[in-house]
Amino acid sequence: MITLRTITTIELSNACSLACPYCVNRLMHKHGREYGIMDEATFDRSLYWLQMLCDLGTQAEVNLNGNGESLLDPDLPARIRRVKDIMGDRRVCMCTNGTHMTYEMACKIRDAGIDQCDLSPPLALPCSSGGHRHDEGAAHRDHQHGVHRHVP
């Protein structure tokens, strides 16, 4: 029997606007997983467990990302607010590739209560054919370490 003590991630979206060569997301459909936004019933059930773990005192932080781009969720600010209402002073974080980030969205997620938003932009370098090639090493390093951006 496994005892659940913490939820590290609530994956609001496993859809992504990119197909980075280093990311496992592009392979999920090959293993029978459909792309999409988390439905409301699943989100509600996730919040139920999050509340239980907060009540137990074992939940320190939660990340609202996973193998997809959270900014594709049209209800992202409202969902952040619902998570933050449960988490209180505990950290609520997310990571984005930034392709859908606007100043307006940054303000909305800040106002909803996000504590940290890491930016992991796709890195493309010009190649001799005139197109672009991915610098997989740099992109992987950025993905591992994140580029912290804070909205004033």
Rosetta blueprint (number, residue, H / E / L):
1 M L
2 I L
3 T L
4 L L
5 R L
6 T L
7 I L
8 T L
9 T E
10 I L
11 E L
12 L L
13 S E
14 N L
15 A L
16 C L
17 S L
18 L L
19 A L
20 C L
21 P L
22 Y L
23 C L
24 V H
25 N H
26 R H
27 L H
28 M H
29 H H
30 K H
31 H H
32 G L
33 R L
34 E L
35 Y L
36 G L
37 I E
38 M L
39 D L
40 E H
41 A H
42 T H
43 F H
44 D H
45 R H
46 S H
47 L H
48 Y H
49 W H
50 L H
51 Q H
52 M H
53 L H
54 C H
55 D H
56 L H
57 G L
58 T L
59 Q L
60 A L
61 E E
62 V E
63 N E
64 L L
65 N L
66 G L
67 N L
68 G L
69 E L
70 S H
71 L H
72 L H
73 D L
74 P L
75 D L
76 L H
77 P H
78 A H
79 R H
80 I H
81 R H
82 R H
83 V H
84 K H
85 D H
86 I H
87 M H
88 G L
89 D L
90 R L
91 R E
92 V E
93 C E
94 M E
95 C E
96 T E
97 N L
98 G L
99 T L
100 H L
101 M L
102 T L
103 Y H
104 E H
105 M H
106 A H
107 C H
108 K H
109 I H
110 R H
111 D H
112 A H
113 G L
114 I L
115 D L
116 Q E
117 C E
118 D E
119 L E
120 S L
121 P L
122 P L
123 L L
124 A E
125 L E
126 P E
127 C L
128 S L
129 S L
130 G L
131 G L
132 H E
133 R E
134 H E
135 D L
136 E H
137 G H
138 A H
139 A H
140 H H
141 R H
142 D H
143 H H
144 Q H
145 H H
146 G L
147 V E
148 H E
149 R E
150 H L
151 V L
152 P L
